[in-house]
Amino acid sequence: MAGNSLGSLFRITTFGESHGKAVGVLIDGVKPKLAISEQDIQKELDRRRPGQSSVTTSRSETDQVHILSGVFEGKTLGTPICLLVWNKDQKSNAYDAIKDLFRPGHAGYTYLSKYGIQDYRGGGRSSGRETAGRVAAGAVAMQVLAKRGIRIIGYTREVGTISARKIDYGEIEKNPVRCPDPEAAKKMVRKILKVKKAGDSLGGIVEAVVKNCPAGLGDPVFDKLEADLAKALLSIPAIKGFEIGSGFAATKMMGSEHNDSFYKERKTGRIRTKTNYAGGILGGISNGEDIVVRVAVKPPSSIPKAQSTIDLKGRSRKITVEGRHDPCLCPRVVPVVESMIALVLADHLVRQEMLRPRDSLAAVRKRIDFVDDMLMVLLGQRQDLVREVGRLKKSRNVPISDPRREREIIRKRLSLVSDANLDPGFVRKVFQAVFQDARKIQKNV
Ligand SMILES: Cc1cc2nc3c(=O)[nH]c(=O)nc-3n(C[C@H](O)[C@H](O)[C@H](O)COP(=O)(O)O)c2cc1C
């Protein structure tokens, strides 16, 4: 009956209402000895919290997370983890004047129909504030994914009719709309502020890309990976649509265009596809390509513009929703989307481990193979740069050998050995070999 939990083995339950004492989450199924700190979680919550910029609500919550259980001396215990965020800046009396009115686009009427009672203050449980618990749990899931090299990047793709024309991940956190195209971002901000001034709001599209997801996640037939992603993402308040890969555009393509051709990557031996219309999932199972999803974010319902509605007795009334609301939800939805994806993937990773335990010799060797493949790609990238430096040195008559730079590189890397759990002697040896090879390459450019 209750729908407050998500996931089967890595499972979360969120709790709290917008104007109650607190919101939060209980996470079960996190393995012991995972390093977790309040700072890791706080970093993600800060990206979701209100009051970040002129294009988000001015409700001023610090959203300080408290770890109540499940973590000891910075490591998970394997027991339930409870994360709590106190509500501090509710200003509930702003809702007194409209408490008997059904706010258009809000869940007051449906909550009342279902439960026969509702906390009308700030949307109660249906509020975007509930997503603080999701983001806190998502931060824990992201630590699980980071251990496997999996990364999730979310961004605002469209606001109203303005679209990002280029995708530069480095730009996302540099502008208030979290758009990867700085030029489009400026237009989006201008448009949002204009619409806000007119007492209205705007919708948009948030896109997310999952990098390095291994092939094999997803449980056909009812728990296909895209089905679980769709459910998780559509459960975010204000999300009206879900697409994966080519999405609805697939309806206008031919099979010959849409089929992603397979090939074997020369450098790594990995099975890849030349295009990615599938969006990284085939038959409900990840195929190792980037997982690409998009969600439609509706224009937020709370607007100062006068709208018609009815009161609890069914009488016609006019309503203007004053107070502190987001004129466009996309920038705040981005971290929520990333978190929901992280939660689904963390759950499916644990499920896959149950099916094919990772600690069998073959499975561990497969993981080593994957790391070695990545090392090969990185070494190739380093050599390309070494050649470029060699050409620059030659054109400027700079000597190839540079012992000071080599010492500096080793010093920097040695400062990281304890974090990476590496032996300093080994790191020194590896870099000396790398330098020897680099000198040889530069002599021949
Ligand atoms: C992070 C976040 C913040 C939100 N803030 C607002 C807001 O300020 N004003 C508003 O009208 N809706 C806001 N919403 C959306 C409403 O909670 C949601 O539209 C409403 O509860 C009705 O649910 P539905 O749109 O999913 O049907 C927010 C959603 C999220 C995810």
The ligand as an SDF file (V2000), in Angstrom:
LIG
                    3D

 31 33  0  0  0  0  0  0  0  0999 V2000
   13.2170   20.3750   -6.1600 C   0  0  0  0  0  0  0  0  0  0  0  0
   11.7680   20.7120   -6.4410 C   0  0  0  0  0  0  0  0  0  0  0  0
   11.2660   21.9390   -6.0630 C   0  0  0  0  0  0  0  0  0  0  0  0
    9.9350   22.2810   -6.3240 C   0  0  0  0  0  0  0  0  0  0  0  0
    9.4860   23.5440   -5.9960 N   0  0  0  0  0  0  0  0  0  0  0  0
    8.2550   23.9430   -6.4110 C   0  0  0  0  0  0  0  0  0  0  0  0
    7.8360   25.2810   -6.2470 C   0  0  0  0  0  0  0  0  0  0  0  0
    8.5560   26.1400   -5.7270 O   0  0  0  0  0  0  0  0  0  0  0  0
    6.5830   25.6090   -6.6780 N   0  0  0  0  0  0  0  0  0  0  0  0
    5.7490   24.6910   -7.2790 C   0  0  0  0  0  0  0  0  0  0  0  0
    4.6520   25.0370   -7.6630 O   0  0  0  0  0  0  0  0  0  0  0  0
    6.1350   23.4090   -7.4380 N   0  0  0  0  0  0  0  0  0  0  0  0
    7.3590   23.0100   -7.0290 C   0  0  0  0  0  0  0  0  0  0  0  0
    7.7430   21.7020   -7.2400 N   0  0  0  0  0  0  0  0  0  0  0  0
    6.8060   20.7630   -7.8840 C   0  0  0  0  0  0  0  0  0  0  0  0
    5.6390   20.3550   -7.0110 C   0  0  0  0  0  0  0  0  0  0  0  0
    6.0900   19.7190   -5.8440 O   0  0  0  0  0  0  0  0  0  0  0  0
    4.6930   19.4250   -7.7940 C   0  0  0  0  0  0  0  0  0  0  0  0
    4.4290   19.9790   -9.0570 O   0  0  0  0  0  0  0  0  0  0  0  0
    3.3590   19.2420   -7.0950 C   0  0  0  0  0  0  0  0  0  0  0  0
    3.5520   18.5990   -5.8560 O   0  0  0  0  0  0  0  0  0  0  0  0
    2.3570   18.4210   -7.9050 C   0  0  0  0  0  0  0  0  0  0  0  0
    2.9030   17.1830   -8.2760 O   0  0  0  0  0  0  0  0  0  0  0  0
    3.0680   16.7250   -9.8000 P   0  0  0  0  0  0  0  0  0  0  0  0
    3.4880   17.9490  -10.5710 O   0  0  0  0  0  0  0  0  0  0  0  0
    4.1530   15.7020   -9.7680 O   0  0  0  0  0  0  0  0  0  0  0  0
    1.7430   16.2060  -10.2660 O   0  0  0  0  0  0  0  0  0  0  0  0
    9.0840   21.3350   -6.9640 C   0  0  0  0  0  0  0  0  0  0  0  0
    9.5950   20.0860   -7.3210 C   0  0  0  0  0  0  0  0  0  0  0  0
   10.9270   19.7730   -7.0930 C   0  0  0  0  0  0  0  0  0  0  0  0
   11.4660   18.4420   -7.5260 C   0  0  0  0  0  0  0  0  0  0  0  0
  1  2  1  0
  2  3  1  0
  2 30  2  0
  3  4  2  0
  4  5  1  0
  4 28  1  0
  5  6  2  0
  6  7  1  0
  6 13  1  0
  7  8  2  0
  7  9  1  0
  9 10  1  0
 10 11  2  0
 10 12  1  0
 12 13  2  0
 13 14  1  0
 14 15  1  0
 14 28  1  0
 15 16  1  0
 16 17  1  0
 16 18  1  0
 18 19  1  0
 18 20  1  0
 20 21  1  0
 20 22  1  0
 22 23  1  0
 23 24  1  0
 24 25  2  0
 24 26  1  0
 24 27  1  0
 28 29  2  0
 29 30  1  0
 30 31  1  0
M  END
$$$$
